[in-house]
Amino acid sequence: MLKDLALTYNTVIGSNCVYVDVSNVGTAVLEVEHATLGAADHREIASMVADRILESLPKTGVAVSVVVPIYNEEAIVRDLVTMLLHFFGDFPFKTELLLCENGSRDGTRDIAQRLAAQYENVSLRSLDEPSYGSALKVGMRHAAADLVVIFNADLWCRRFFVDAVLLLQGGYDMVIGSKRLVPSFDHRPAVRRAITTAFNSFLRAVFGFAGTDTHGMKALRRSRVLAALDECVTEREVFDTELVLRFQRMGGRICEVPTEVRNGRPARFSLLRRVPSTIADLYRIWKTL
């Protein structure tokens, strides 16, 4: 998979360095000196760069932690874990799957406990109350690895995992899977897409956000993001937006890659129900940022 994927990256050979554009739109570029690659064929350079970066990951212990917040996911959590563990097996490094269950009212916690007992690479943290932001905070603080990838139960992507690990190990501090970065494919209903567009326009106007998206798949080097995490004041759906805004304000090295989003299972909470809490949290961020 890695070799085929690397062949899709745009590669530019400069006078002293090779530039591998993981995003293919110039927003996430790996830079490697010529001398470290030798006289490689142009078509193989991206694959060589990717292989070398992945080989630099720790050979012992957990190299990457994948954090997945789960709430009332009894219908899909077992299949989700099976698919992710199968995918992780394709790589020469150990990946932890950290499930962050938060206040589920169905059998999600019991199933997750059995999965954590069954599989060595699966860990579980549980919270008593539903809280997306709190689940992410707990996951980031308790992840076994410094490289942390954040997926949602209904939104994860094999390509984003590979891209994110390469970019973090290649020098970036945070990688965002953007639904709005061309040539992303957002298959959600038009209303959801319009809300995303309006929300990000608001973030640019009010907070000076420099990117195109803050919510969804992302990855980070925990040791460099912890200071921003410690300053976050929200714990609900806006938490990851706050984390991105604070880390941008601190000068963190952030990049975006295009992604594909499909409409999965229905949202756990209605959009209208979340409006008051979102407005309140955005005000708290504005007051403290």
Kinemage of the C-alpha trace (Angstrom):
@kinemage 1
@onewidth
@group {chain A} dominant
@subgroup {mainchain}
@vectorlist {calphas} color= white
{ca met a 1} P 0.000 0.000 0.000
{ca leu a 2} L 2.751 2.448 0.948
{ca lys a 3} L 4.627 2.070 -2.320
{ca asp a 4} L 1.470 2.609 -4.395
{ca leu a 5} L 0.453 5.562 -2.233
{ca ala a 6} L 3.882 7.195 -2.415
{ca leu a 7} L 3.715 7.097 -6.201
{ca thr a 8} L 0.726 9.474 -6.019
{ca tyr a 9} L 2.717 12.167 -4.203
{ca asn a 10} L 4.020 15.054 -6.289
{ca thr a 11} L 7.831 15.143 -6.241
{ca val a 12} L 10.005 18.113 -7.136
{ca ile a 13} L 13.790 17.839 -7.335
{ca gly a 14} L 15.497 21.073 -6.345
{ca ser a 15} L 19.159 22.026 -6.450
{ca asn a 16} L 19.872 20.724 -2.947
{ca cys a 17} L 16.684 19.047 -1.733
{ca val a 18} L 13.880 16.814 -2.871
{ca tyr a 19} L 10.361 18.033 -2.057
{ca val a 20} L 7.625 15.429 -1.662
{ca asp a 21} L 4.174 17.014 -1.615
{ca val a 22} L 2.000 14.652 0.413
{ca ser a 23} L -1.049 16.893 -0.021
{ca asn a 24} L -0.485 17.372 -3.771
{ca val a 25} L -1.665 20.967 -3.338
{ca gly a 26} L 1.395 22.429 -1.610
{ca thr a 27} L 0.044 22.457 1.952
{ca ala a 28} L 2.054 19.530 3.370
{ca val a 29} L 5.543 19.055 1.934
{ca leu a 30} L 8.402 16.832 3.095
{ca glu a 31} L 11.911 18.123 2.432
{ca val a 32} L 14.890 15.749 2.164
{ca glu a 33} L 18.484 16.493 1.152
{ca his a 34} L 19.723 14.923 -2.086
{ca ala a 35} L 22.748 13.408 -0.414
{ca thr a 36} L 20.633 11.080 1.717
{ca leu a 37} L 18.844 9.536 -1.270
{ca gly a 38} L 21.593 8.750 -3.753
{ca ala a 39} L 20.928 8.507 -7.482
{ca ala a 40} L 17.352 7.265 -7.320
{ca asp a 41} L 14.921 7.120 -10.207
{ca his a 42} L 12.557 10.104 -10.081
{ca arg a 43} L 9.519 7.813 -9.831
{ca glu a 44} L 10.960 6.002 -6.821
{ca ile a 45} L 12.052 9.015 -4.787
{ca ala a 46} L 8.739 9.530 -2.968
{ca ser a 47} L 8.634 5.862 -2.018
{ca met a 48} L 12.228 6.022 -0.750
{ca val a 49} L 11.471 9.094 1.337
{ca ala a 50} L 8.374 7.464 2.822
{ca asp a 51} L 10.248 4.238 3.608
{ca arg a 52} L 13.089 6.118 5.265
{ca ile a 53} L 10.741 8.172 7.433
{ca leu a 54} L 8.790 5.122 8.574
{ca glu a 55} L 12.022 3.262 9.314
{ca ser a 56} L 12.973 6.084 11.691
{ca leu a 57} L 10.037 5.253 13.970
{ca pro a 58} L 10.828 3.344 17.194
{ca lys a 59} L 11.278 -0.392 16.668
{ca thr a 60} L 10.345 -1.216 20.268
{ca gly a 61} L 7.323 -0.057 22.237
{ca val a 62} L 4.370 1.825 20.798
{ca ala a 63} L 5.287 4.148 17.906
{ca val a 64} L 1.830 5.557 17.113
{ca ser a 65} L -1.333 5.866 19.201
{ca val a 66} L -4.732 6.088 17.502
{ca val a 67} L -7.336 7.739 19.745
{ca val a 68} L -11.008 7.055 18.993
{ca pro a 69} L -13.744 8.640 21.165
{ca ile a 70} L -16.778 6.361 21.310
{ca tyr a 71} L -20.317 7.045 22.540
{ca asn a 72} L -23.215 4.624 22.053
{ca glu a 73} L -21.324 2.698 19.372
{ca glu a 74} L -22.266 -0.876 20.327
{ca ala a 75} L -23.420 -1.566 16.762
{ca ile a 76} L -20.052 -0.803 15.153
{ca val a 77} L -17.264 -0.814 17.752
{ca arg a 78} L -16.288 -4.477 17.391
{ca asp a 79} L -16.053 -4.286 13.591
{ca leu a 80} L -14.228 -0.962 13.880
{ca val a 81} L -11.553 -2.436 16.139
{ca thr a 82} L -11.159 -5.509 13.919
{ca met a 83} L -10.692 -3.394 10.787
{ca leu a 84} L -8.228 -0.994 12.399
{ca leu a 85} L -6.086 -3.749 13.927
{ca his a 86} L -5.956 -5.532 10.578
{ca phe a 87} L -4.846 -2.295 8.919
{ca phe a 88} L -2.183 -1.568 11.558
{ca gly a 89} L -0.686 -4.986 10.880
{ca asp a 90} L 0.554 -3.743 7.489
{ca phe a 91} L 3.216 -1.539 9.121
{ca pro a 92} L 6.596 -2.383 10.688
{ca phe a 93} L 5.870 -0.476 13.900
{ca lys a 94} L 3.526 -0.995 16.814
{ca thr a 95} L 0.295 0.997 16.907
{ca glu a 96} L -1.904 1.393 19.970
{ca leu a 97} L -5.667 1.711 19.557
{ca leu a 98} L -6.968 3.777 22.481
{ca leu a 99} L -10.757 3.750 22.798
{ca cys a 100} L -12.113 6.664 24.834
{ca glu a 101} L -15.624 5.720 25.872
{ca asn a 102} L -17.630 8.588 27.304
{ca gly a 103} L -20.944 8.074 29.058
{ca ser a 104} L -22.462 5.495 26.714
{ca arg a 105} L -25.994 4.408 27.563
{ca asp a 106} L -25.857 1.158 25.614
{ca gly a 107} L -23.430 -1.761 25.700
{ca thr a 108} L -20.459 0.108 24.239
{ca arg a 109} L -18.413 0.111 27.458
{ca asp a 110} L -18.845 -3.625 28.070
{ca ile a 111} L -17.881 -4.478 24.490
{ca ala a 112} L -14.869 -2.160 24.638
{ca gln a 113} L -13.715 -3.737 27.905
{ca arg a 114} L -13.820 -7.185 26.323
{ca leu a 115} L -11.908 -5.960 23.275
{ca ala a 116} L -9.225 -4.372 25.459
{ca ala a 117} L -8.848 -7.661 27.340
{ca gln a 118} L -8.723 -9.643 24.097
{ca tyr a 119} L -6.187 -7.597 22.129
{ca glu a 120} L -2.772 -6.489 23.377
{ca asn a 121} L -2.782 -3.321 21.251
{ca val a 122} L -6.224 -2.107 22.405
{ca ser a 123} L -6.559 0.129 25.471
{ca leu a 124} L -9.663 1.660 27.030
{ca arg a 125} L -10.394 4.803 29.007
{ca ser a 126} L -13.927 5.489 30.216
{ca leu a 127} L -15.710 8.630 31.398
{ca asp a 128} L -18.992 8.747 33.280
{ca glu a 129} L -20.587 11.515 31.200
{ca pro a 130} L -20.875 12.103 27.447
{ca ser a 131} L -18.186 14.600 26.426
{ca tyr a 132} L -16.406 14.511 23.071
{ca gly a 133} L -13.782 17.035 24.138
{ca ser a 134} L -13.078 15.362 27.464
{ca ala a 135} L -12.680 12.018 25.705
{ca leu a 136} L -10.101 13.532 23.341
{ca lys a 137} L -8.249 15.176 26.236
{ca val a 138} L -8.046 11.899 28.127
{ca gly a 139} L -6.897 10.089 25.003
{ca met a 140} L -4.139 12.561 24.226
{ca arg a 141} L -2.886 12.615 27.811
{ca his a 142} L -2.840 8.832 28.217
{ca ala a 143} L -1.655 7.781 24.753
{ca ala a 144} L 1.389 5.541 24.914
{ca ala a 145} L 3.112 7.184 21.925
{ca asp a 146} L 4.164 10.744 21.148
{ca leu a 147} L 2.609 10.502 17.676
{ca val a 148} L -1.173 10.576 18.092
{ca val a 149} L -3.750 10.122 15.334
{ca ile a 150} L -7.372 11.047 16.115
{ca phe a 151} L -10.185 9.220 14.345
{ca asn a 152} L -13.931 9.223 14.972
{ca ala a 153} L -15.831 5.948 15.106
{ca asp a 154} L -17.606 6.794 11.846
{ca leu a 155} L -14.785 8.764 10.240
{ca trp a 156} L -11.374 7.243 9.658
{ca cys a 157} L -9.183 6.859 6.621
{ca arg a 158} L -6.259 4.597 5.765
{ca arg a 159} L -4.598 7.202 3.594
{ca phe a 160} L -4.843 9.883 6.279
{ca phe a 161} L -3.102 7.567 8.756
{ca val a 162} L -0.149 7.068 6.400
{ca asp a 163} L 0.039 10.718 5.351
{ca ala a 164} L -0.154 11.918 8.963
{ca val a 165} L 2.542 9.591 10.296
{ca leu a 166} L 4.894 10.588 7.471
{ca leu a 167} L 4.281 14.298 8.012
{ca leu a 168} L 4.621 14.187 11.815
{ca gln a 169} L 7.801 12.144 11.641
{ca gly a 170} L 8.982 14.458 8.867
{ca gly a 171} L 8.794 17.555 11.064
{ca tyr a 172} L 5.212 18.829 11.320
{ca asp a 173} L 3.543 19.226 14.722
{ca met a 174} L -0.093 18.826 13.664
{ca val a 175} L -1.811 17.417 10.582
{ca ile a 176} L -5.453 18.201 9.808
{ca gly a 177} L -7.589 16.173 7.424
{ca ser a 178} L -9.526 18.982 5.779
{ca lys a 179} L -12.978 18.435 4.280
{ca arg a 180} L -12.716 21.781 2.477
{ca leu a 181} L -9.225 21.663 1.001
{ca val a 182} L -9.434 21.085 -2.742
{ca pro a 183} L -9.441 18.303 -3.978
{ca ser a 184} L -11.253 16.876 -0.931
{ca phe a 185} L -14.520 15.011 -1.485
{ca asp a 186} L -17.277 15.844 0.989
{ca his a 187} L -20.262 13.565 0.395
{ca arg a 188} L -22.299 14.807 3.352
{ca pro a 189} L -25.684 16.496 2.800
{ca ala a 190} L -25.605 20.048 1.428
{ca val a 191} L -26.780 21.489 4.746
{ca arg a 192} L -23.851 19.928 6.626
{ca arg a 193} L -21.396 21.201 4.013
{ca ala a 194} L -22.873 24.714 4.192
{ca ile a 195} L -22.582 24.736 7.985
{ca thr a 196} L -18.922 23.692 7.756
{ca thr a 197} L -18.210 26.471 5.251
{ca ala a 198} L -19.963 29.100 7.359
{ca phe a 199} L -18.271 27.933 10.555
{ca asn a 200} L -14.793 28.132 9.052
{ca ser a 201} L -15.533 31.567 7.566
{ca phe a 202} L -16.489 32.660 11.073
{ca leu a 203} L -13.229 31.252 12.491
{ca arg a 204} L -11.189 33.157 9.908
{ca ala a 205} L -13.021 36.419 10.557
{ca val a 206} L -13.106 36.277 14.357
{ca phe a 207} L -10.046 34.248 15.328
{ca gly a 208} L -7.756 34.735 12.341
{ca phe a 209} L -7.756 31.025 11.557
{ca ala a 210} L -5.340 30.398 8.716
{ca gly a 211} L -6.538 26.966 7.622
{ca thr a 212} L -9.653 25.501 6.033
{ca asp a 213} L -10.953 23.034 8.655
{ca thr a 214} L -10.608 22.235 12.364
{ca his a 215} L -12.994 19.365 13.048
{ca gly a 216} L -12.564 15.692 12.207
{ca met a 217} L -9.467 13.616 11.547
{ca lys a 218} L -6.214 15.055 12.800
{ca ala a 219} L -2.839 13.950 14.072
{ca leu a 220} L -0.309 15.568 16.344
{ca arg a 221} L 3.009 15.214 18.101
{ca arg a 222} L 1.799 15.249 21.678
{ca ser a 223} L 4.950 16.656 23.276
{ca arg a 224} L 4.642 19.800 21.145
{ca val a 225} L 0.883 20.244 21.577
{ca leu a 226} L 0.556 19.660 25.336
{ca ala a 227} L 1.037 23.347 26.178
{ca ala a 228} L -1.935 24.266 23.973
{ca leu a 229} L -3.936 21.383 25.403
{ca asp a 230} L -3.315 22.639 28.940
{ca glu a 231} L -4.791 26.038 28.025
{ca cys a 232} L -8.017 24.696 26.499
{ca val a 233} L -11.157 25.696 28.402
{ca thr a 234} L -13.862 23.776 26.475
{ca glu a 235} L -14.840 20.108 26.723
{ca arg a 236} L -17.587 19.619 24.154
{ca glu a 237} L -17.742 19.420 20.351
{ca val a 238} L -15.770 22.647 19.864
{ca phe a 239} L -12.757 21.347 21.807
{ca asp a 240} L -10.686 20.264 18.814
{ca thr a 241} L -11.381 23.614 17.134
{ca glu a 242} L -10.086 25.362 20.246
{ca leu a 243} L -6.982 23.170 20.295
{ca val a 244} L -6.173 24.029 16.667
{ca leu a 245} L -6.724 27.759 17.261
{ca arg a 246} L -4.534 27.819 20.370
{ca phe a 247} L -1.789 25.800 18.732
{ca gln a 248} L -1.834 28.097 15.701
{ca arg a 249} L -1.557 31.106 18.034
{ca met a 250} L 1.504 29.479 19.656
{ca gly a 251} L 3.213 29.186 16.277
{ca gly a 252} L 2.946 25.419 15.912
{ca arg a 253} L 3.828 23.912 12.553
{ca ile a 254} L 0.430 22.847 11.157
{ca cys a 255} L -0.379 21.400 7.756
{ca glu a 256} L -3.530 20.193 6.006
{ca val a 257} L -4.161 17.309 3.642
{ca pro a 258} L -7.278 16.689 1.525
{ca thr a 259} L -9.592 13.927 2.654
{ca glu a 260} L -12.825 12.207 1.689
{ca val a 261} L -15.873 12.310 3.957
{ca arg a 262} L -19.013 10.242 3.591
{ca asn a 263} L -22.216 10.514 5.570
{ca gly a 264} L -21.946 7.682 8.111
{ca arg a 265} L -24.400 6.788 10.835
{ca pro a 266} L -26.700 9.613 12.044
{ca ala a 267} L -25.143 12.192 14.365
{ca arg a 268} L -25.452 11.335 18.048
{ca phe a 269} L -26.685 14.843 18.864
{ca ser a 270} L -28.775 17.080 16.606
{ca leu a 271} L -27.164 20.179 15.154
{ca leu a 272} L -29.859 22.431 16.644
{ca arg a 273} L -29.314 20.956 20.083
{ca arg a 274} L -25.611 21.805 19.888
{ca val a 275} L -26.047 25.446 18.819
{ca pro a 276} L -26.361 27.018 22.321
{ca ser a 277} L -23.389 25.134 23.757
{ca thr a 278} L -21.302 25.872 20.657
{ca ile a 279} L -22.008 29.611 20.906
{ca ala a 280} L -21.175 29.578 24.619
{ca asp a 281} L -17.916 27.690 24.026
{ca leu a 282} L -16.856 29.957 21.165
{ca tyr a 283} L -17.410 32.939 23.440
{ca arg a 284} L -15.230 31.323 26.131
{ca ile a 285} L -12.490 30.736 23.562
{ca trp a 286} L -12.719 34.342 22.341
{ca lys a 287} L -12.436 35.641 25.910
{ca thr a 288} L -9.390 33.524 26.761
{ca leu a 289} L -7.450 33.188 23.505
